[in-house]
Amino acid sequence: MEERTFPDERLELIFACCHPSLGLEAQVALTLRALGGLTTEEIARAFLVPEGTMKRRLSRAKRKIRDARIPFSVPAEHLLPERLAAVLAVVYLIFNEGYSGRVDLAAEALGLGAALTELMPDEPEVHGLQALMLLDDARREARFADGELVLLADQDRSRWDAAKIARGREALDRAIALHGRGTYVVQAAIASLHMAQPRDWSEIAGLYGELVRMTGSAVVELNRAIAVAEVDGAEAGLALVDRLDLDGYQYFHSTRADLLRRLGRPDEARTDYERALELAHSEPERRFLQRRLAELGS
């Protein structure tokens, strides 16, 4: 391939690894392991499965590559779109891991996103992903104060990166101009609404509903429940949460605990906060949950 086709060598390798002969999840998981700098444990957490399960999935994928003699080569330009969904997922999961604390990975993902917009400038989901990452990353400095986690509603907006917000919204406008209606465009639109003052919770809930229809994701439905609770009350939000099967997901329990706390049910809230604490991986999140538990005790 000519150099002008791939503006970033890392992106070239990711496209090579995301071979369509493998299932989408296998493409993403193998690429994250080989190129994304993520451990098997981190990949398992991203897919909401136990580490042992992810190890077996990676082993099966490697065996398939070996037995079927799947070639790993840079695809021709006209074949890039069929690999795009996996490439976008790889970049987004690298960003998410970085957003959780590994700043180097977040910067890596933003660089890959910028290279993707140069490589495929007419793909709305590429611009949607870049918009989403820029808008989320713009709040990085405000997410923590003196090492403690700060919720969005309590963040000091003066610490948000205005230039990144502007670039993120510009990328979102570009995606919409290209008639983008995919999952990353919708998520970017939600991220943009979250940064408005006041937040339009009805619109946010509606967009999450659209995202649920597109993905069938229980995690997305959990986020919709949070927005519904702001619109229709904690009882309505809790009713949606209690329909979900996400016992191994930290934010399921912290969300449920918060709704129960708001409903004046401290004993039940304590159980869910304790479960969330068991599942938490970062120290700032653990301290935040411990403070919530202490508040219930008082």
N, C-alpha and C positions, 0 to 999 in steps of 0.2 A: 504494500500500500504506500502511496506517496505521503510524505510527511504532512502535507496540507490537509489530508483527510482526518487525521487524528491529532488534535492540538495538544494532547496530553498522553504520554506513554502509558501511564497507569490506566487510563480509560481504554486504551487499545487492548491491554491485557484483560481487563474486565469483560469487554465484548468477546474476546477469545474464549474466556472461561464459561461464559453464559451460553452453553451449547443447547440448542432446542431439542436435542435427542433426550436430554434429561428433563424430568419434571421441573416446574418453576421453583418449588421449594428447594429441590436438590441443587439446581443452578445457583440459587442465592446463597445457600448454606456453604457449598463448596468454595464459592468465590470469596465469601467473607472469611473463610478459614485460610485460604491460600494467599489472598491478596489484601484483605481488608484490615488485617491487624487485630482481628477479634479471636478470643479463645473459644473453645468449644462450649464452655460454660456460658459465655456472653451470648453466643449464637442461640443456645438452648433457651436462654432467658428471653431473647427477642421473639422466639417462636412459641413461647409459653409451654415448653415441654421440659421434662427432666433431662439432665445432662446425659445420662446413660442412653436415653431414647435418641438424642441427637447424635451421639457417637455411633450408634447402630445405623442411623440414616446416612451419615457420612460414609460409613464403611460400605453400605450397599451401593451408594452412588459411585464410589471408587471402583468397586467390582464391576459395575455396569460399564464404566469407561474402559476398563481393562479388557473385559470379555467381548464387548462390541467393537473394540478398537476405535473408539470415538476420537477423531482427530481434533486437536486443539490448534487452531490457526485463526488468524485475523480474518473476519468475514468480509466479503465484498460489500461495497457501499449499499447496494440494493437489498442486502440481507440484514442490515442493521435494525430496521423496524421490528423484525420478528424476535429480536433479542432485547428490545428496549425495556419491556416490562421488568425483566429480571435485573437489568442494569440499574434502572431507577430504584428498584427495591434494595439493591446492594448499597447504592449511594445513600439512600435514606436511612438504612439501618446503621451504617457507619456514622452518619450524623447523629442519630439518636443515642448511640453509645457515647459519642463525644459530648453531646448535650448533657448527659448524665454525670459528666465529670472529666472525661479524657479530652481536654481541649484540643490536643493535637489531631484527634480524629475528626472533630467538628470542622476544623480548618481544612483538613484533607477533603472532607465531603463537599464543602463549599467550593473548593478549587475544582473538584471533579464536576460539580454542577455547572460551574461557569464554562468548563471545557465542553460539556454536553450542549449547552446553548449555542456554542460556536459551531459544533459539529452538526447539530440537527436543529437549526433555527426555526423551522416551520412546524415543529412538534409541540403542541400546546402543553402536554404533560411535562415536558422538559422544563418549560418556563414555570409551570405550576410548582414543580418540586423546588426549583431554585427560589421562587417566591416564598414558599413555606419555610425553607431553611433560613433564608435571610430574616424573615419576620420573627421566627423563634429565636435566632441567634442575637437579634437586636436587643433582647431582654436579658441576655446572659449576666451582665454586671449587676443587674438589679435583683437577680434571683437569690442572692445570698447577701447577708449583712453580718459582719463579724463572724463569718463562718456558719451562720444559721440560715436555714431555708426560709425564704419569704414568699408567701402565696401571691399570685398575680394581683389580686385586689388590694394588697398591702404594699406593692412595690413602689419605689420612688421613681416616677416616670422621668424625672430629669436625668436618671442614669441610663435610660434607654438610648440606643444608638440611632439618632434621627436619620443619619445618612443611610444606614442599612434598612430602616423602615421605608424610606423613599425608594430605594432600589428594589426592595421586596414588592412594594405596591406597583412599581413600574413593570416588574416581571409578571405580576398577576394581571395587570391590564393587557400586557402582550398576549398572555395565555387566553384571556377572554376574547380578545380581538381575533384570535385564531380559532374561535368557536370551541374552546376547550370546555369540556364538561366532565372530565375524568376525576379520579379520586384525589390526585394531588392538587388539582385546581380548586376543588371544593374545600380541601383541608386548608389551602392557602387563604381562601376567602374567609373561612372560620377564624384563622389566626389573625387576619386583618380586623375582623369585627371585634375580637377580644381586646384589641388595642385601642378601640374607640372609647370615648367617655361621654355619656354612660354606655354600657354594653347593651346591645339589642338582643336580649336573651331569646325572644321569640324567633328572630331570624337565625340565631345560632342553633336553636333546637331544630328548626326546619331544615337547615343545611345538614345537621347531623342525621336527621331522618333520611335525607337523600343519600347520604354516605352509607347508612345501614342498608338501604335497598341495593346499593351498588356492590357492597362487599359482603354482606351477611355477617359482619364481624361483631362478636360479643363485646369486644373492647370499645368499638365505636358506639354500640348501644349503651354502654356504661357512661360514655361521655354525653350521649344524648340525655340520659337520665339526670345528669348533673344540671344540664340546661333546663330540662323540664321542671326540676325542683325549684329553679329560680323563677319560672313563669307561673307554675301551678301549685307550688308548695312542696315541702319536704316529703309529705305523705305520697304524693303522686310520683316523685322521683324514686322513693323507696320501693314502690310497687313495681317499677320497671327493673330496678336493681335486683330484686328478689326473684326475678324470672331467669337470671343469668347463672351459668355454671362456670364460675371463674375462681374456684377456691384457692388455686395456687398463684393467684395474681394479687400482688401487694395492693394495688390501687383499687381493686374491688372492695377489699376490706376497709381501707381507709375512707373510701367514699361512703360505704354503708355505715361506718361508725359515725361519720360526720352528720349524716342524715338522722341517725338515731339520736345523736346528741341534740340536734336542733328540735327533735320531737319530744325531748324530755324523757328519754329512755336510757339513762346512763349505764345501767348494768349491762344491757345488750351492747351498747356502744363500746364499753370497756373490752368485751370479748373480741370484737372486731379490731379494735386498735391493737390489742395484744397479738392477734394473728398477723396484722399488717407489719408489726414490729418484727415478728419472726421472719418475715419474707423480705424485709428491707435490706438493701445492699450498701447504701451509702450512709456515712456517719451523719451528715446534716439531716437526712430524712429520718434516721433513727432518733436523733435528738428531738426533732419536731414531733414525732409520734409520742415520745416519752413526755414531752410537755403537754400534749393533749391528754394523755392518761393522768398526769398530775392535776390538770384542771378538773377532770371528772372527780378525782379524789377529794378536791377541796370544795 
